[in-house]
Amino acid sequence: MAEEEKSQEQAEVQFSIQKVYVKDISFETPNSPEVFKMEWKPTVDMHLTNEATPLGDNLFDVVLSVTITVKLEDKTAYLVEINQAGVFFIKNIPDDVMERMLATACPNILFPFAREAVSDIVTRGGFPQLLLSPVNFDALYIQQQQAEQQPESGTTH
């Protein structure tokens, strides 16, 4: 019976946050102070990527990269880039679930930290507060998986 308990403990799924940190952050206002005189009707473009690196001992470094470009007409008002990172302890997760967890659960934890940093740096830059909408990383992961499974278009037989 002791062996059964031991194998159950070993198979117990474990997930914890070890550290959350900013790996890199950049804020640029290439057209200031001229943009401060323009009417504030911005277009906002946001790009997200994430990458996971195994560190050994069931530790993974996950980096969520967020790039936001805000334009007024054809002029860039500002550009924000942040690499929000976290070290996660993940144990006893099946391989087929691990990829999804690193692509969804970890970015879901990191995104609010990135959103807060972006809002703070934009305000410090003299611009109106920018509140990023929540992101559905599960839906993004499913879209990415479906896109990878699609046969390449444009091939001729």
N, C-alpha and C positions, 0 to 999 in steps of 0.2 A: 504493500500500500504506500509505503514511503516513496517508492520509485514512481508511482502514478502521480503523487503530489508534486514531485520534483519535475516530471516531464510537463505537467500542467503549468508550473511556474515558468519553465523555460519557454513554453509556447505562448505565454501571455504577451499580448501586444502591448508595446510600450511606445509612448510618444510624448516628448517634452521639449520645451524651448530652452535652450542653453544660453543663448545670447541673441539680442537684436541690436544691429548697429548700422550706421551709414557708412558704406564702403567708399562712395564718391558722390559729390553733389556739385552742380554747376548752375549758375544763374547769369544770363547775359542779356543786356539791353542795348543792342547794337544801334538803335535809332533814338536813344534818349539824348537830350531832353525834348527833341522835336515831337515824339509821340505823345507827350503829356499835353500838347496843345490840340491834338486831334480828338474828334468825337469818339467816345468810347463805345464802339460797336464791334467787338472783337470776334474773330473766328478762332476757335480752339481746336487744335489737332493733337491727339494723344496716341502714343505708341507704347505698347507694353511687351516686354520679353522677360523670360525667367530662365535661370540656369541652375542646375544642382550639381554639386561636386562632392563625391564621397571623401570623407576625411579619415576613414578607418574607425574602428571601435564603435560602429553603429551611429556615427556622427555624419551629418550632411550639411554643407554650406549651401544655402539657397540664396540667390541674388535675384531680386525683382528690379528690373530696369524700367523706369518710367521717363519718357521724353515728352515734353509738352511744348508746343510752339503756338504762341498767341500772336495773331496778326491783326493790324488795323489796315484795311484796304490791302495794299500790296507791301506794306512795311511790317517787319517783325517788331512787335512791341517788346516781347521777351521770349527767351528760351530757357526752360528749366530741364535739367537732367539729374536724376537721382538713381543711384544704385543702393536700394535698401536691402540689407542682408540679414540673415539669421542663421544661427547654428542650431540644428535640430537633432535630438537623439531619437532614433527610430529603430525599434527592435521587434523581430518576429512578425514582420509584415511580408506576406507573399510577394514574390517578384512582380507578378502581374498587377498588384495593387500599389506597389511602391512607386512606380513611375507616375501614376495618377495622383498619389498623395503628394509627391514632390512638386507636381505641376498645379495642384489645386489647393490642398489644405495649407501648405506652407505660404504660398502667395496670399491666400486669404488672411493669414495672420500678419503678413508684412505690409499689405496695402494700406491699412489705416495709419501706420507709422509714416509711410511715404506721403500719404495725403496730407497729414499734419505738417510735415517738413515743407512740402510744396506751398501750402497755404501761408506758412510763416515767412518763407523766403520771398514770395511774391509780394506780400504786404510790406516787408522790409525794403523791397525794391521800389516802393512808392506807388504800387498798382492796387486796384480794388482786389479784395480777397477772392481767391479762386478755390472753390470747393469742388473737388473731383467727385463725380458720382460713383457709387459702389460698382464694382466689377464682378461679374459672374464668371469666376475662373473655371468652374465646372463646365459651363456652356462653351467657353473658349477651348477647353481641352477636347471636348467632344467634336467641335468644328475642326480642330486641327487633326484629330484622328480620322475623321471622315475625309478630309482633304487628302491625307496621305494614302488612304485606301482607294481613292478615285484613280482610274487609269489615266495616264497622261493624255490630254486632248491634243489634237492636231497631228497625231501619228497616222501614217498611211500604211495600209496593208496591201 
